[in-house]
Amino acid sequence: MKASKLLFAALLCPLLSASAGPEVDRMLDEYSNVKTVTCQIRRTKEGDLGKMKFLSRVYWTADHQLHAEGISPVKRRTIVDGRSLWQYAEGDPKGFSRPIDQLSDQMRISLEMVPGTAMDHLLRLKGMEESALPADESGTRRIAIQLEKQYVVMTLDAAGRLSSLEFFSSEDMTTRLASYRYSDFSEAVAGVWVPMTHAIEMNGTNGSFQEIVKVDRFIANEPIAESLFIASSFFDKDVDFVDDFAKIYPE
């Protein structure tokens, strides 16, 4: 990196202000107005292992109900009825099932997040101290959050919408681990904007990849049939569900 950029990064630290206000809480509060979602999600992932395309249909409610149907490249279905989760991928010897309160943190967050949003990240940042960084040349607001092992920078557009999230290894911001850029916003319900396009870049020890996520057919706060969350209606009765992925894919 050029010396001028290093100097700029170093100067950022003393320019941090006091807490910039709970922007994460504000955005999560806005998303809490979304009670149901139906949508379609397309993902195109390209990296060291080549290019892959994913397509899924999603039905979600704020009552911990989820029906996610993966259509390609592998047919996979996940159903959550508010109490337990069931998941089965076509061709696997067994399925996976657990009560919600016994799921991993990652899986629980996937149930709480409004599909098509950045809530999976925001939920992990909830309650963290926020500090204002100097605005960039366009005047957009930037907010920093120091985690134990990462430094996170959020960018908000003029309307207060989250336009990007960047994860760095440290506050000098010389090594970027991941970036998420959000665009093509749609007002799902009054005052709640959902990005229809997510551009993702990941850099890690196991390789790097880029991913484009396209959300369409997004409908919020319309009734969803309860029958979609009855697992027995969608899984073959012969599928054996176990409570540990290691029992499905033994080493």
Order of alpha helices (4+ residues) and beta strands (2+ residues): alpha-alpha-beta-beta-beta-beta-beta-beta-alpha-alpha-beta-beta-beta-beta-beta-beta-beta-beta
